[in-house]
Amino acid sequence: MNEKAIYISIKPQFTKLIESGEKNYEFRKYIPKKEINTLYVYESTPTSSLKYIIKLGKIIEYPNKIDPKGYGNKDFNNGLKKSRYAYEIKKVYKLKTPISLMDLKNIYDFNPPQAYSYDNKYPELTKLLKEAEKDLIIDKINDF
């Protein structure tokens, strides 16, 4: 599958829920204009590092429903979230060596996105992430 990615920022309390599998959708107010299937995740303060790669399934728009099991899923289904889109999390990789904000800025001229940035904005960083050593920590591709 051809990777089409964006960089996003997620707070540590939510990345922990993603890593544990409790959070199986990432909720956003927007959908990028270009089709995507991968999220490069910058974990915001106090961690301040690029730490995860998430492979996506479908992006669901409210009022369509998602599986009610999972952190925030019932609120999404009931229209109680500000977010209109639920990005299905299929695989989560954790970088063996997270990239600090200092290195991101100094080496790659990276600024943590407020909403998102396309991967082609940071070609050298994107190349590094594709080749980086990582651990597969969630794999729902083959779940039935």
C-alpha positions in Angstrom: 0.0 0.0 0.0 1.3 3.4 -1.0 1.8 5.6 2.1 -0.1 8.9 2.2 0.7 10.5 5.5 0.2 13.6 7.6 1.9 14.8 10.7 -0.3 15.5 13.7 0.1 16.4 17.4 -1.6 14.3 20.1 -1.5 14.9 23.9 0.3 12.3 26.0 -2.9 11.2 27.8 -4.4 10.2 24.5 -1.3 8.5 23.1 -1.2 6.3 26.2 -4.8 5.3 25.5 -3.9 4.6 21.8 -0.9 2.6 22.9 -3.0 0.5 25.3 -5.6 -0.2 22.7 -8.4 1.6 24.7 -8.6 4.3 22.1 -9.3 2.8 18.7 -10.3 6.0 16.8 -8.6 9.4 16.6 -11.2 12.1 16.5 -10.6 15.3 14.5 -12.6 18.3 13.4 -11.2 18.0 9.9 -10.3 15.7 7.1 -7.3 16.5 4.9 -8.1 17.4 1.3 -5.7 14.7 0.1 -6.5 11.0 0.9 -4.4 9.7 3.8 -3.7 6.3 5.4 -0.9 7.1 7.9 -0.4 9.5 10.8 3.0 10.5 12.0 2.4 11.4 15.6 4.2 14.1 17.5 3.4 13.7 21.2 3.0 17.1 22.7 4.2 18.6 26.0 5.7 17.4 28.3 7.1 14.6 26.1 7.7 16.8 23.0 8.8 14.2 20.6 7.8 12.4 17.5 7.0 8.9 18.8 4.4 7.0 16.8 3.3 5.9 13.3 -0.4 5.0 13.0 -1.8 3.1 10.0 -5.5 4.0 9.4 -8.5 2.2 8.3 -11.6 4.1 7.3 -12.3 7.8 8.2 -15.9 8.0 9.4 -17.9 11.2 9.3 -20.6 11.9 11.8 -23.6 11.0 11.8 -22.3 7.7 10.6 -21.6 5.4 13.6 -18.5 3.6 14.7 -18.0 0.6 17.1 -19.2 1.8 20.5 -16.3 0.0 22.3 -13.4 2.4 22.7 -12.4 5.6 24.4 -14.7 8.4 23.2 -16.6 6.2 20.7 -20.1 6.5 22.3 -19.7 10.3 22.6 -18.9 10.4 18.9 -21.9 8.2 18.0 -24.1 10.5 20.1 -22.9 13.7 18.5 -21.3 14.9 21.8 -17.8 15.5 20.4 -16.7 18.7 18.6 -15.0 16.4 16.1 -16.9 15.3 13.0 -14.4 12.7 11.9 -13.3 9.4 13.4 -10.0 8.0 12.0 -9.9 4.3 12.5 -6.7 3.1 14.1 -5.5 -0.2 12.5 -1.8 -0.4 13.4 0.4 1.5 15.8 4.1 1.5 15.7 6.3 3.0 18.4 9.7 4.4 17.3 12.5 2.6 19.1 14.2 6.1 19.3 11.7 8.9 19.5 12.8 12.2 17.9 13.0 15.1 20.3 11.6 18.5 19.5 15.0 20.0 19.5 16.2 17.6 16.9 13.0 18.0 14.9 13.5 21.7 14.8 17.3 21.8 14.3 17.7 19.0 11.8 14.4 19.0 9.9 13.0 22.5 10.5 9.9 20.8 11.9 7.2 22.7 13.9 4.6 20.7 15.7 1.4 21.1 13.6 -1.7 22.8 15.1 -3.9 20.8 12.8 -1.8 18.8 10.4 1.0 18.9 7.9 1.4 16.8 4.8 4.4 14.4 4.9 5.9 16.1 1.7 6.5 19.3 3.8 9.3 17.4 5.6 10.8 15.0 3.0 14.0 14.1 4.9 12.1 13.4 8.1 9.5 11.3 6.3 12.3 9.3 4.7 13.9 8.7 8.1 10.5 7.6 9.6 9.9 5.1 6.9 13.3 3.5 7.5 13.4 3.9 11.3 13.4 1.0 13.7 10.0 0.6 15.3 7.9 -1.8 17.3 4.5 -2.9 16.2 2.4 -2.5 19.3 -1.2 -2.6 18.0 -2.3 -4.7 14.9 -6.0 -4.8 14.1 -5.6 -5.5 10.4 -6.5 -9.1 10.9 -9.1 -8.8 13.6 -12.5 -10.2 12.8 
